[in-house]
Amino acid sequence: MSHDGLQPVDRQLPTEEARDLLALVRELAQREIKPRAAEEEDAGVFPREVFRLIGEAGLLGLPYPEEYGGGGQPYEVYLQVLEELAAARLTVGLGVSVHTLACHAVAHYGSKEQRTEHLPAMLGGSLLGAYCLSEPAAGSDAASLRTRATREGEAWRIDGTKAWITHGGVADFYTVLARSGAEGARGITAYLVPGDAQGLTAAVPEKKMGMKGSPTAQVHFDGVTVPDSRRVGDEGQGFTIALSALDSGRLGIAACAIGIAQAALDEALAYGMTRQQFGRPVVDFQGLRFMIADMATKIEAGRALYLAAARLRDAGRPFSRQAAMAKLFCTDAAMQVTTDAVQLLGGYGYTADFPVERYMREAKVLQIVEGTNQIQRMVIARSLAGPESKER
């Protein structure tokens, strides 16, 4: 069933264990997350206790190996969990996606010793991560980042400022991309920085149009020192690590987008069945029926697209283009569906008495994070037609 039981959702889950997991997540989301979402978002409350709860339920390490404390689930399953969490509250769904992104470097590029030392705590549910790539002057052009890592014997000193960091100031660890060598993509290295490192501070969180419960802040590194044992991967490999993480992270954003779109459709349909005009439910009018049909079609298409990309990833096949397509389509669909939901509710949709106005405000950011949708179009076009002629 759907997130509120109105519409059937054809879940394509590979095992009985996965079906039980999703049922558990749906129950937890409806009982512990959704009832408080509107009030806490309006008040800007960060749901740290919710993250502890879902961590205890094993939901903060789902796509990582069980030997390191993860859930050992394929991405196909993990993304459907994200969709359920995002439908209940985007701050939570997106937060889990960001945490998974922050764990990627150590899980996929860390040494055996690093994985053994760090992953159990990172995946076990007690810690929450953040991913530090963007900077005030390096957003879409991430290869131009200026945060500097300077070797000092067997340690590294990190200086600079990261921007637009989800969980900035509340994270227990930060995966940080910093320039350790020459200009350009080849001079960047990845580091695992503890949240309580001396010299690490966070600015006042940004004032945003949506997701007010999720802190987004600049993070300052003023002589932050980490041992070389916390350098992840080889020197100069950081940009490769970052792009690899973003491919997977984009699928997380796509799943969150479909979650919020489904929640908006469910709300619009419930309203349309009960709201009476001209002596009958407004859902009986053909104009609104066509809107609902279009909304549902976009959601089903987006879900199929992100799941197809996830299966490629699970099979060990290239999926970068499909991840970009999923992120592009699903987030554009979420923006359209949530806007239509507001329209369908009319004046009530524009008030905070119903959640669709919040869904619309929240959907907008999904077209921006993990690479804007303009960047996704560049990624897709380059994979099909090669780089622009001036670069050939």
N, C-alpha and C positions, 0 to 999 in steps of 0.2 A: 504494500500500500504506500501511498504518498506520505509526506511529512505530517499531514493532519488527518489522514484516513479518507480524504475525499476522492482522490484520483489514483487509479492503479498505476504503479511504476514497475515496468518489467525489469527486475534486477537480474543481471546475468552473472551470478556468483558461481565460482567453480567448485565449491565444496560445501558440505553441510556445516562445517566449522565456520566458513565465511558467512553463511546465512545466519547462523546463531550470533556471530559477532555483530552483524549489521542490526539485528533485532535488539541486541543489548545497547548498541549506540543510540538507536532511535528512542528506546525507552529512557535512557539517561538524558538525552537531549530534550525530550518533551517534559521530563519531570524536573530536571535540575537547571537547565540552561534557558529554555524559551520563556518560562514564566517571569523571569527577572530581567530579560533582555532589554525591553523598552525603557524601564525605569532606570536601569544602570547605565545604558547608553546615554540617556538624557542627562544623567548626572556625571557622566565621564568616569565611571567607576571601572577600573581594571579588574577583571575577574580572576585574580590570582588563585583563589580557592577552587574555582572551577578547573583551572589547569592542574592543580594538585589532584583533584578528584579524577579527572580523565587520565592523568599520569598513573595513578594507582590502579586504574582499570586497564592499563597497558596500551593506551592509545597514543602515546607520544613517541613510540618507536616502531610503529607497525611495519614499515617496509624494510627494516633492517634485520640482520641475522639474529636468530635466537641465542646463539652462543655468546653474543655480546649484550644480551638483555632486550633485544628487539622482539617484534612479533612474528617475524618470518613470513609476512604476508606479501603477496604480489601487489604491484602497483594497481592492478585492476580492482582489487579489494580496498586497498588503502584510500584510493580516490573516492570511492563511494561512501566511505566513512566520512571523509572530508565534506562531501556534499551534504550529508545529514547534519553534521555539526554546523556548517555554514547556514543551512536553512533555519536552524534554531537561533543562531547568533553569529553574524559574520566575524565579529571580533575573535570568537573562539575558533571557528574553522580556519580563518586566515592565520591565526596565531599558531595553530598546529602545523600548517603548511610552512610557515617561516621557521619554526623550530626544526622541522624535517630538513629544510634547506640548510640550516646552520650546522646540522650533523653530517651533511653530505661529504664535506672535505675529509674529515677524519675517517669516516666509514669507507670511502672509496679510494682515498689517496694516502691515508695515514699508514705508518709502519705497523707491523704486528704488535710492537710494544705500545704504540700510541693507542691502537684500538683496544687493547687489553686494559690499559690504564684509564682511558677516558670514556669509552663508549658505554660501559655499564651504567655510570652515573648519568650520562647525557640521555640515554634511552630509557632509563628505569623509571622516570616519572617525577623525580624530585627536582630536576633542573629544567630551566627554560632558556632557550638559545636565541641569539640574534645574528643577523647576517650583515656584515659591513662592507659594502662595495661602493655604493654611490657617495658622491661628495658634492659640496655646494656648486662646484664648477665642473663636475664630471658625473652626469646623469646617464643619458643614452650613450655618450662617448666615454664608456667606462675605462677604456685603455689609457685615457689621459689623466688618471687619478694622480694626486700629488702627495697623499699621505706617505711618509718616508719611513722605511725600516733600515736602520744602520747597525751593522754588526759591531759588537763590542766584546771581543773575545769569544766566549761560549754563550753569549746572549745577544739579544736584539733590542735596540731602543726604537720605539715607535712614536712618531710625532705627526700630528695632523688632525683633520676634522672629517668625520663621516656625516652624511646627511640622509634624512628620510629613513631613519633606522627604526623599523618596527620592534617594539620591546626595548627601545633605547632608554636606559636608566633603570629598567627592572629586570633585565636579563641576567642570568647567572653565568653565562659565557658568551663570547663574541667570536665569530669566525671573521677575521679581518684580512682584507686584501690590501697590501701596501707595496710601495715601490722600493725594491731592494737593489735595483741596478739601473740599466740604461732606460731612456725614454721609450715609450711604446709598450705593446702588449708583452714583450718578452722580458721586461724588467720587473715583473710583479710576482710577489710571493705571498703565500697564505700562512696565517698564524692563528693559533687558538689562544685567545686571551681571556683570563678569568674576569668575571664581572666585578670583582672587588680589587682589581689590580691598582696599585698606587699610580696616580696620575691619570686615571680614566674617570672622566666626569661626563654627565649628560646635561644638555641644555633643557630649558623649560619645553615641554612637549608642544608641538605645533597645534594651532587651533584649526580644526578641520570641519568640513561640511558634513562629514559622516564618520562612522567608526570612532566615535569620541571616547569609547572605553578602551581603545587600543592606543597606547602611547607611541607616537612617532616623533623622534627627536634627533637633533644633532648629537653626536658622541665625540668628545674631544680626547685626544691622546697626547698628553704632555709628558714626554720622557717615560712612557710606559715601557718597562723592561720585562721581557719574557725570555726564558732559556731557549737555546737552540732546539731542545727536545720538544718544544711547542711549535716549531716550524713544521707545516704540513706539506708533504711533497718536496720536490726538489726546488732549489732556488730558481726563480724565473718561470716556474710552472703554474703560478697562481692564476693567470688569466685563463689558462686551459681548464683549471679546476673550477673557476667561476662560471665559465660558459657551460660546463658539464652540469653543474648544479642548477643553473638557470633553465636548462632544457627540462629537467625534472620538476623544478619549481613552477614552470609555466603550466604544467598539467595540474598542479595543485590549485593554481588560480582558476583554471578552467572549471574544475570540479566545484570550487566555491561559488563561481558565477552561476552555474546551473542550480546549485542549492538555493541561492537567494532568488533566482528566477522561479523555481518551483514553489517556493514559499509565497511569492507574490501571486502566482497563478492560483494557488489554493485559496488565498485570502479573497481574491477577486471573484472566484467561482462561488465561494461560500456567501459572499455579500450578494452576488447576483441572484442567488436562489431564494434569498429571503427579502430583498428589497422589492417592494411593490410600487409600480407606477402604472397608471391607466388600467388598474384592476388586475394586473398579473405581474409575476416576477420579471424583473428587467432582463434576466437571462433568456427570456422567451423572445426578445427582439432580435431580429436577424443581424443588425449591425453589431450588437455586442457578441452574438454567437460567433460571428466571423472573427472578431478580435480574439476571443478565447481560443478558437481553432488555430489561429496564427501563433498565438503565444505558446500553446502546447506543442505545435510542430517545431518551433525554434528550440524548445527545451529538449524534445526527443532527439532532434538532430545534433544538438550540442553534446548531449550525453553519449550518443553513439560515437561521436568524433573523439571525445577525450578517452573513451574506453578503447577505441581502436588504437590510438597512440599508446595507451598504457600496455596493451597486449604486445605491441612491437617492442617496447622497452623490456617487458618481462621475458620476451623470447631472445633478448640480447641483440636485437636488430636495430639499425639506425632509426631514430625517431625524431630528430631535431625539427625537420620540416613539419611533421605531423603535430608536434608539440606547439609550434608557432601557430599553425592553423587552428588548433583547438583553443588556444588562448585567445586568439583573435575572434573567432566565431562565437565562442561561449560568452565572452565578456561583452561583445557588441549585442548579442542576444539578450543578455541580462539587462543591459541598459534599456533596450526596447521593451522588453516584457514588463519591467518595473514601471516604466513610463506609461505603458498601456494600462497597467493595473490602477495607477492613480487616476487615469482618465475614466476607467470603467466605474470607479467609485464616485466620480464626480466631485462635488464639494467636500464630501467626507474624505476622499482620498488625499486631499490637500491638507487635512488636519492631522495632528499627532494622536488623535483618538484611534486611528487605525495605523497598522505598521507599514502600509505600502509607501508612504512618503519617506520613511526611513530607508526602506529597501532601495528606493530610487536614488537617494543621496549616497548610500553605500555602494551601489552598483557602479557609480561613476569611477571610483578609484581603481576598480579592477581593470579598466581600460588603460591604466597608467602604470601600475606596478609590474615588476618583473619584465620590464621592457614595454614601452608604449605600443599601442596597436599599430602605429606607423612603423616602428622598428620590426614588429612581427611581419608586416608586409614586405619589408626589405629582406628579412631572413628567408621568407618563402620564395620571393622572386629570385634571389641569388641561388637558391638551391635548384631552381628550375632553369634559369637562363644564364647562370654564371654571374660573376661580378660585373659592375658597371664598366663600360668600355674604357673609361679613363684609367681603370686599374689593371687592365689586361696586359 
